[in-house]
Amino acid sequence: MSTLIAAEGLGHAYHDEWLFKNLTLGINAGQRVALVGVNGAGKSTLMKLLAERFAPLEGKIVKNKSTKIGFLDQEPSFPANSSISDFIFSTENKQQQLIKEYEELIEEEHPDEKKLNRLYEELSEHNAWEYEHQIKTILSRMGINQLQQKIDTLSGGQRKRLALAKLLIEDPEIYVLDEPTNHLDIDTIEWLEKILTSGAKTLLLVTHDRYFLDNVCNTIVELERGKTFTYNGNYAYFLEKKAEREAQDDATFQKNKNLLKKELEWMRRMPAARTTKSQSRINAFYDLEEKTKQRTDNQKVTLNVKMARQGNKILELESIQQHFNEKNIIENFSYVFKKGDRIGLAGKNGTGKSTLLNIITGELTPIKGKVDIGETTQYGYYKQGGLSFNEKERVIDIVKADAEYIKMADGQTISASALLTLFLFPPKKQHGLVEKLSGGEKKRLHLMKVLMQNPNFLILDEPTNDLDIDTLNVLEEFLENFPGVLMLVSHDRYLLDKMSDQLFIMEGNGNVKIFNGNYSEHRISVEQEKEAGLKKQKTEEQKQASTTSKLSFKEQQEFKKLEETLAENENKVKTLTSELNKIDPSDYIKIQELSESIERTNKTIETDMERWMELSEK
């Protein structure tokens, strides 16, 4: 397989600290690579270097000049005062410019018919109708409908979806994606998985979403202490092999520590006059000391803060109603919260999840209904937007502003500095400025401040965004043992499955449906309902066909044969497409053969479908 892009001897520093030095990495055509590592390891920096957003301090990026890289930043930037249409449609792409003109024209109240006719002809001439349909499908999936809307008026989540939409439309040779699932609902994430795994795309991505990572990626590259470790397999394979490597590392580390201890004793006993032979041993001692310094005992975030006492009455919602600008968000919803409730809040973007949370916490008063909060209920609300930190303030001062000492679950009282250490903020970072923290480290600090409040009713709104997977695993361990009420909003299907045993589903029409079970169980239930509905519809159609059929015996036989042929050809297209996705991208002859076969079969399907429709209308 051909290498599309490579890093050679790469070195880069941030705030005078080296993230990595002499790093080498290559990405081959058709490889779907996930970059994993703890917050602050340099994942986003490495991605930006590979996407040529800035130059490395050391080393170089090697690629063909014509290779097009598409980069999705965590927080994308846009041209000032531009519209969605200006951003989406490239001025260098004739098809896109025709589509832009057509879309803008049909949005007018009284479009010019002459212009419309001309555009119809030009779009047909440039074979752009299928492309136009593809663009509209992508924009619709991302919730982008008003092409003339100014980008300045969009929320952060809408901007991220807009940037991702443009990338999917452009379909570059290499996709570089920093947290692509942030701000997407679960249905859209599952659709995105299918898009990214079709057509032998080349990907480099960072994501905290373990289901997405497992379904999309075929290579995992771990960035740890400035070095990369490559695992050729999905996330499950990576976990297995990483455990084996860490066991080996631990054995080597303990061996080095024991040897270092002996060598240190020898160094202290050495006389002042040292021979050449002993000098080589001294040099070996310093080498060993350096190796041991680089590898410290495994540390992880510790979450064990105290929970406030919880009374019998927690929270009661009675006939809650809320709407904005005549749009019904919540209609007549009631629920009495019980001890140990573990509730996942699900629904598409814009259906009112954050609205319900703000009503529960008292930040928003509903138009109708009653919110009755128990006297002992203590909220801990981790918000999606995070906290607004003063970037020039020291990390430890932000924590001390809440409390100098914090009570832990075991009754022990510890200092703010000790708590920061448990959350993997060493003294150097504690006394450093907030601006020096990575995005994930800021989120970890936010989570710590929420837990410091000793809540017994914990609300987590998209907690997985920008947190590294190691921290997520520790958070999950904490939540599994958390005795209070948990409400969780997340597009992370793995987290929803593991942490919730009940769902509030915002259906988008004001209705909040309560489902007893986790997310996967809900999806199975939905699929079963769909299948039952289709089966019922088919039975009714068959009954109707048997009583009202006007087909001759010959036509009935033809109709039956067409159904069989259509099913066979659709299966054939699936098989050929699957074959195409597995082929080595350099095997152009085989790719062409399969592509032509798919095209021929699709044309047969279209012809047969037209005849089937004709007969079915009889």
C-alpha positions in Angstrom: 0.0 0.0 0.0 1.3 3.5 -0.9 2.1 6.0 1.9 0.1 9.2 1.4 1.7 11.2 4.2 4.5 10.8 6.7 6.1 12.5 9.6 9.9 12.2 9.7 11.9 13.1 12.9 9.1 15.3 14.1 9.6 17.5 17.2 7.3 20.2 18.6 7.1 22.1 21.9 4.2 23.9 23.6 4.8 26.6 26.2 8.5 25.7 26.3 7.8 22.0 26.9 8.5 19.3 24.3 5.4 17.3 23.5 7.5 14.9 21.3 10.9 14.7 19.6 12.2 12.5 16.7 8.7 11.2 16.1 8.1 9.1 12.9 4.7 8.1 11.6 3.3 7.1 8.2 -0.3 6.8 6.9 -1.1 4.6 4.0 -3.9 4.9 1.4 -7.1 3.3 2.8 -5.8 3.3 6.4 -8.3 4.5 9.0 -6.1 5.6 11.9 -7.2 6.6 15.4 -4.8 8.7 17.5 -5.3 8.0 21.2 -3.5 9.2 24.4 -4.1 11.2 27.6 -5.1 14.9 27.5 -2.1 17.0 27.0 -0.1 14.3 25.2 -0.1 16.3 22.0 -2.7 14.6 19.8 -4.3 17.8 18.5 -0.8 19.3 17.8 0.3 16.2 15.9 -2.9 16.3 13.8 -2.4 20.0 13.0 1.2 19.3 12.0 0.1 16.5 9.7 -2.6 18.7 8.2 0.1 21.3 7.6 -1.7 24.0 9.7 1.8 25.1 11.0 5.4 23.9 10.7 7.1 21.7 13.2 10.1 23.0 15.2 12.0 19.9 14.2 11.6 17.4 11.4 9.3 17.5 8.4 6.0 16.3 6.9 6.4 14.4 3.6 3.6 14.1 1.1 2.8 14.6 -2.6 2.0 18.3 -3.3 -1.2 17.3 -5.1 -2.5 15.2 -2.2 -5.5 17.1 -0.7 -5.9 17.0 3.1 -9.3 17.9 4.7 -8.9 19.1 8.3 -11.7 19.3 10.9 -10.6 21.3 13.9 -12.1 21.0 17.4 -13.2 24.7 17.1 -13.3 25.5 13.3 -12.8 29.1 12.1 -14.6 30.7 9.2 -14.2 33.8 6.9 -15.7 36.9 8.4 -19.3 37.9 7.5 -19.7 34.9 5.1 -22.9 32.9 4.6 -23.3 29.1 4.8 -23.6 29.1 1.0 -20.4 31.1 0.5 -18.5 28.6 2.8 -19.9 25.4 1.4 -19.6 25.9 -2.3 -16.1 26.2 -3.7 -15.5 29.0 -6.3 -13.1 26.6 -8.1 -15.7 23.8 -8.6 -18.0 24.4 -11.6 -20.6 21.8 -10.4 -20.7 23.4 -6.9 -21.1 26.9 -8.3 -24.1 25.7 -10.5 -25.7 24.0 -7.5 -25.2 27.1 -5.4 -26.8 29.3 -8.0 -29.7 26.8 -8.4 -30.3 26.5 -4.6 -30.2 30.2 -4.1 -32.7 30.7 -7.0 -35.3 28.2 -5.7 -35.2 29.9 -2.3 -36.5 33.1 -3.9 -40.3 33.7 -3.6 -40.7 34.2 -7.3 -37.7 32.6 -9.1 -36.9 33.6 -12.7 -38.1 30.8 -15.0 -35.6 31.5 -17.7 -32.7 31.3 -15.2 -34.2 28.1 -13.8 -34.4 26.5 -17.3 -30.9 27.5 -18.1 -29.6 26.0 -14.8 -31.6 22.8 -15.4 -29.7 22.4 -18.8 -26.3 23.3 -17.3 -26.7 21.0 -14.3 -27.7 18.2 -16.7 -24.8 19.0 -19.0 -22.3 18.8 -16.1 -23.9 15.6 -14.7 -24.4 17.6 -11.4 -27.9 16.4 -10.4 -26.6 13.3 -8.4 -23.9 15.6 -6.8 -26.6 18.1 -5.9 -28.7 15.3 -4.2 -25.5 14.1 -2.3 -24.8 17.7 -1.1 -28.4 18.2 0.1 -28.4 14.8 1.9 -25.2 15.8 3.8 -26.4 19.3 4.7 -29.8 17.9 5.8 -28.1 15.3 8.0 -26.1 18.0 9.6 -29.3 20.1 10.2 -28.2 22.8 7.8 -31.1 24.2 5.8 -30.9 28.0 5.5 -28.0 28.5 3.0 -28.2 32.3 3.2 -27.8 32.3 7.0 -24.7 34.2 8.2 -22.2 31.9 9.9 -21.7 34.5 12.7 -25.2 33.7 13.9 -24.6 29.9 14.4 -23.8 28.2 17.7 -20.6 26.4 18.3 -22.2 23.0 17.6 -23.7 24.3 14.4 -20.3 25.6 13.2 -18.7 22.2 13.9 -21.4 20.4 11.9 -21.0 23.0 9.1 -17.2 22.4 8.9 -17.8 18.6 8.8 -20.4 18.9 6.1 -18.0 20.9 3.9 -15.3 18.2 4.4 -17.7 15.4 3.4 -18.8 17.3 0.3 -15.2 17.9 -0.8 -14.2 14.3 0.0 -10.4 14.9 0.2 -7.7 12.1 -0.2 -7.0 12.3 3.6 -9.5 13.2 6.3 -7.9 14.6 9.5 -10.7 14.8 12.1 -10.4 16.2 15.6 -13.4 14.9 17.7 -15.8 14.5 14.7 -18.7 13.2 16.8 -18.9 16.2 19.1 -22.3 18.0 18.6 -23.8 15.2 16.6 -26.8 13.2 17.7 -26.6 9.4 17.7 -28.5 8.9 14.5 -26.1 11.2 12.6 -23.0 9.5 14.2 -24.2 6.1 12.9 -24.8 7.6 9.5 -21.3 9.2 9.6 -19.8 5.8 10.4 -21.2 4.4 7.2 -19.9 7.3 5.1 -16.4 7.1 6.5 -16.1 3.3 6.1 -17.2 3.3 2.4 -15.0 3.8 -0.6 -11.6 3.1 0.9 -11.2 6.5 2.6 -8.0 7.4 4.4 -8.6 8.8 7.9 -6.6 10.1 10.8 -8.9 11.0 13.7 -9.1 11.7 17.4 -12.3 10.6 19.2 -13.4 9.7 22.7 -16.4 7.7 21.2 -15.4 4.0 21.7 -18.2 2.5 19.6 -17.3 5.0 16.8 -13.6 4.2 17.1 -14.2 0.4 17.1 -16.6 0.6 14.1 -14.5 3.0 11.9 -10.8 2.5 12.6 -8.5 -0.3 11.5 -5.3 1.1 13.0 -4.7 2.6 16.5 -1.7 4.8 17.1 -1.1 5.6 20.8 0.8 8.8 21.7 2.4 8.3 25.1 5.3 10.3 26.7 6.4 11.6 23.3 6.5 8.2 21.5 4.0 6.4 19.2 2.9 2.8 19.5 1.0 1.4 16.5 -1.6 -1.4 16.7 -2.9 -2.8 13.4 -6.5 -3.6 14.4 -9.6 -2.0 15.9 -10.0 -0.5 19.4 -10.8 -3.9 21.1 -7.5 -5.3 19.6 -5.6 -2.2 20.8 -6.9 -2.7 24.4 -5.7 -6.3 24.4 -2.2 -5.6 23.0 -1.8 -2.4 25.1 -2.4 -4.5 28.3 0.3 -6.9 27.2 2.8 -4.1 26.4 2.1 -2.3 29.8 2.7 -5.6 31.6 6.1 -5.9 29.9 6.8 -2.2 30.6 6.0 -2.7 34.3 8.4 -5.7 34.5 11.2 -3.7 32.7 10.5 -0.6 34.9 10.7 -2.6 38.2 13.9 -4.3 36.9 15.4 -0.9 36.1 14.4 0.5 39.4 16.1 -2.3 41.3 19.2 -2.0 39.2 19.3 1.8 39.6 19.1 1.4 43.4 22.1 -1.0 43.4 24.0 1.3 41.0 23.2 4.4 43.2 24.8 2.6 46.2 27.9 1.8 44.1 28.1 5.5 42.9 28.0 6.6 46.6 30.8 4.2 47.5 33.1 5.1 44.6 36.4 6.7 45.5 37.3 10.1 44.1 39.9 8.6 41.6 37.9 6.8 39.0 39.3 4.5 36.4 38.3 4.4 32.7 36.5 1.1 33.4 34.5 2.7 36.1 33.7 5.7 34.0 31.8 3.5 31.5 29.8 2.2 34.4 29.0 5.8 35.5 27.8 6.6 32.0 25.6 3.5 32.1 24.2 4.7 35.4 23.2 8.1 34.0 21.6 6.4 31.0 19.6 4.1 33.2 18.6 7.0 35.5 17.2 8.9 32.4 15.2 5.8 31.2 13.7 5.4 34.7 12.8 9.1 34.9 10.9 8.9 31.6 8.7 6.1 32.9 6.9 6.9 36.1 4.5 4.5 37.9 1.1 4.5 36.1 -1.1 7.2 37.4 -4.8 7.8 36.9 -7.4 10.3 37.9 -8.9 9.5 41.4 -12.6 10.3 41.8 -13.8 9.6 45.4 -15.2 12.9 46.7 -17.9 12.8 49.4 -21.6 12.8 48.5 -24.1 14.9 50.5 -26.8 13.0 52.4 -30.0 12.4 50.4 -33.4 12.5 51.9 -36.5 10.6 50.8 -37.9 13.4 48.7 -35.5 14.2 45.8 -37.3 15.9 43.0 -40.9 15.9 41.6 -41.9 17.2 38.2 -45.6 17.7 37.7 -47.3 18.5 34.3 -44.3 20.5 33.0 -44.8 22.5 29.9 -42.3 24.6 28.0 -42.3 26.2 24.5 -40.1 28.8 22.7 -41.4 31.0 19.8 -44.6 28.8 19.5 -42.4 25.6 19.2 -43.5 23.0 21.7 -40.5 21.6 23.6 -42.0 19.8 26.6 -45.7 19.0 26.9 -47.3 17.8 30.2 -44.3 15.8 31.5 -44.4 14.4 35.0 -41.9 12.2 36.9 -41.0 11.5 40.5 -37.2 10.9 40.9 -36.2 8.0 43.2 -33.0 7.0 45.0 -30.6 5.3 42.6 -32.2 6.6 39.4 -29.8 6.3 36.5 -31.4 8.1 33.6 -30.1 8.7 30.1 -31.5 11.7 28.2 -31.7 11.0 24.5 -33.1 12.8 21.4 -31.9 14.6 18.3 -30.2 18.0 18.5 -32.7 20.8 19.2 -35.4 18.6 20.8 -35.0 20.2 24.2 -32.6 18.1 26.3 -30.8 21.1 27.8 -34.1 22.9 28.4 -35.3 19.9 30.5 -32.0 20.0 32.5 -32.3 23.7 33.1 -35.9 23.2 34.4 -34.7 20.4 36.7 -31.9 22.5 38.2 -34.1 25.6 38.6 -32.2 27.7 36.0 -35.4 27.9 33.9 -39.0 28.2 35.2 -41.4 26.3 33.1 -44.4 28.1 31.5 -46.7 25.6 33.3 -46.3 22.9 35.9 -44.6 22.4 39.2 -40.9 21.6 40.1 -40.7 20.5 43.7 -37.0 20.0 44.9 -36.2 18.1 48.1 -34.6 19.9 50.9 -31.4 17.7 50.9 -31.0 17.6 47.1 -27.6 18.9 46.1 -27.0 19.3 42.3 -23.8 18.9 40.5 -24.2 20.2 37.0 -21.5 19.5 34.4 -22.6 21.7 31.5 -21.8 21.0 27.8 -20.3 24.5 27.3 -17.9 24.1 30.2 -16.8 26.8 32.6 -15.5 30.2 31.6 -12.0 30.2 33.2 -9.8 33.3 33.4 -7.0 32.2 31.2 -4.4 34.3 33.1 -5.3 32.7 36.5 -3.4 29.9 38.1 -5.0 26.5 38.2 -4.7 26.2 42.0 -6.3 29.6 42.6 -9.4 28.5 40.6 -9.8 25.5 42.9 -9.0 27.5 46.1 -11.7 30.0 45.2 -14.2 27.2 46.0 -12.5 25.6 49.0 -9.0 25.3 50.6 -9.9 21.8 51.9 -12.2 19.1 50.5 -13.8 16.2 52.2 -13.3 12.8 50.5 -15.7 9.8 50.5 -13.6 8.0 53.2 -14.0 11.0 55.6 -10.5 12.2 55.0 -10.0 16.0 54.4 -7.3 16.9 51.8 -6.0 20.2 50.5 -6.9 21.7 47.1 -3.4 20.9 45.9 -3.7 17.3 46.9 -7.1 17.0 45.1 -5.6 18.5 42.0 -2.8 15.9 42.1 -5.4 13.1 42.3 -6.9 14.6 39.1 -3.5 14.4 37.4 -2.5 18.0 37.8 1.1 17.8 39.1 2.5 20.8 41.1 4.0 22.4 38.0 0.6 22.5 36.2 -1.2 23.6 39.4 0.9 26.7 39.6 0.8 27.3 35.9 -1.7 29.4 34.0 -5.0 28.0 32.7 -4.1 29.1 29.2 -1.4 26.4 29.2 -3.9 23.6 29.7 -5.2 21.5 26.8 -8.9 21.5 25.9 -9.3 18.1 27.6 -7.4 19.2 30.8 -9.8 22.2 31.1 -12.8 19.8 30.9 -11.1 17.6 33.6 -10.7 20.7 35.8 -14.4 21.6 35.2 -15.4 18.0 36.2 -13.4 18.3 39.4 -15.1 21.6 40.4 -18.5 20.0 39.9 -17.6 17.0 42.1 -16.1 19.3 44.8 -19.7 20.4 45.5 -20.4 16.9 46.9 -23.6 16.5 44.8 -26.2 13.8 45.4 -28.0 14.6 42.1 -25.4 14.5 39.4 -26.2 15.9 35.9 -23.6 15.3 33.1 -24.3 17.1 29.8 -22.0 15.6 27.2 -19.2 14.8 29.6 -17.2 12.8 27.1 -16.4 15.7 24.8 -12.7 16.3 24.8 -11.9 14.0 27.7 -9.3 11.3 27.0 -10.4 7.7 27.1 -8.4 6.9 30.3 -10.2 9.7 32.2 -13.5 8.4 30.8 -12.8 4.9 32.1 -12.1 6.4 35.6 -15.3 8.5 35.4 -17.3 5.4 34.5 -15.8 3.6 37.5 -16.8 6.5 39.7 -20.4 6.7 38.3 -20.9 2.9 38.7 -20.4 3.4 42.4 -22.1 6.8 42.7 -25.1 6.2 45.1 -27.0 9.3 44.2 -29.3 10.2 41.2 -27.5 10.3 37.8 -28.8 12.1 34.7 -26.7 11.7 31.6 -26.9 13.4 28.2 -24.4 11.9 25.8 -24.0 10.9 22.2 -21.5 8.3 23.4 -23.5 5.1 23.0 -21.0 3.1 25.1 -21.4 5.4 28.1 -25.2 5.5 27.8 -25.3 1.7 27.6 -23.1 1.3 30.6 -24.4 4.0 32.9 -28.2 4.2 32.3 -31.0 1.7 33.0 -33.8 4.2 32.0 -34.2 6.7 29.2 -36.0 10.0 28.8 -36.4 10.3 25.0 -37.1 13.8 23.7 -39.2 13.0 20.5 -39.2 16.6 19.2 -42.9 17.3 19.4 -43.1 18.1 23.1 -43.5 14.5 24.0 -40.9 13.0 26.5 -41.1 9.2 26.3 -39.9 7.1 29.2 -38.2 3.8 28.2 -37.1 1.2 30.8 -33.7 0.0 29.5 -30.4 1.4 28.0 -29.7 2.8 24.6 -28.9 -0.5 22.8 -32.1 -2.0 24.2 -34.1 1.0 22.9 -32.6 0.7 19.4 -33.5 -3.0 19.3 -37.0 -2.1 20.4 -37.3 0.6 17.7 -36.1 -1.8 15.0 -38.6 -4.5 16.1 -41.4 -1.9 15.9 -40.3 -0.9 12.4 -40.2 -4.5 11.3 -43.6 -5.2 12.8 -45.0 -2.1 11.0 -43.5 -3.1 7.7 -44.8 -6.6 8.1 -48.3 -5.4 8.8 -48.1 -2.9 5.8 -47.0 -5.7 3.5 -49.8 -8.0 4.7 -52.4 -5.3 4.1 -50.9 -4.6 0.7 -51.0 -8.3 -0.2 -54.7 -8.5 0.9 -55.6 -5.5 -1.1 -53.7 -6.9 -4.1 -55.5 -10.2 -3.9 -58.9 -8.5 -3.9 -58.3 -5.7 -6.4 -55.7 -7.2 -8.7 -56.2 -6.4 -12.4 -53.1 -8.2 -13.6 -53.3 -10.9 -16.1 -51.8 -14.3 -15.2 -48.8 -13.5 -17.4 -48.3 -10.1 -15.7 -48.7 -11.7 -12.2 -45.9 -14.2 -13.1 -43.8 -11.3 -14.4 -44.4 -9.2 -11.3 -43.4 -12.1 -9.0 -40.2 -12.7 -11.1 -39.3 -9.0 -11.0 -39.4 -9.0 -7.1 -37.1 -11.9 -7.0 -34.7 -10.4 -9.6 -34.7 -7.0 -7.8 -33.8 -8.7 -4.5 -31.0 -10.7 -6.2 -29.5 -7.6 -7.9 -29.6 -5.5 -4.7 -27.7 -8.2 -2.9 -25.3 -8.4 -5.8 -24.6 -4.6 -5.5 -24.0 -5.0 -1.7 -21.6 -7.8 -2.3 -19.7 -6.0 -5.0 -19.5 -2.8 -3.0 -18.2 -4.7 0.0 -15.6 -6.3 -2.3 -14.6 -2.9 -3.6 -14.1 -1.5 -0.1 -11.6 -4.3 0.7 -9.5 -4.0 -2.4 -6.0 -2.6 -2.4 -6.4 1.0 -3.7 -3.4 0.5 -6.0 -5.3 -2.4 -7.9 -6.9 0.0 -10.4 -7.9 -2.7 -12.9 -9.9 -4.7 -10.3 -11.4 -1.4 -9.0 -12.6 -0.5 -12.5 -14.0 -4.0 -13.2 -16.0 -3.9 -10.0 -17.2 -0.3 -10.5 -18.4 -1.1 -14.0 -20.2 -4.2 -12.7 -21.9 -2.2 -10.0 -23.0 0.4 -12.5 -24.4 -2.2 -14.9 -26.3 -3.9 -12.1 -27.7 -0.5 -10.9 -29.0 0.2 -14.4 -30.8 -3.2 -14.5 -32.3 -2.4 -11.1 -33.6 0.9 -12.4 -35.2 -0.6 -15.5 -36.8 -3.5 -13.5 -38.0 -1.0 -10.8 -39.8 1.1 -13.5 -41.6 -2.0 -14.8 -42.4 -3.2 -11.2 -43.9 0.2 -10.4 -45.9 0.1 -13.6 -47.4 -3.3 -12.8 -47.9 -2.5 -9.1 -50.1 0.6 -10.1 -52.4 -1.8 -11.9 
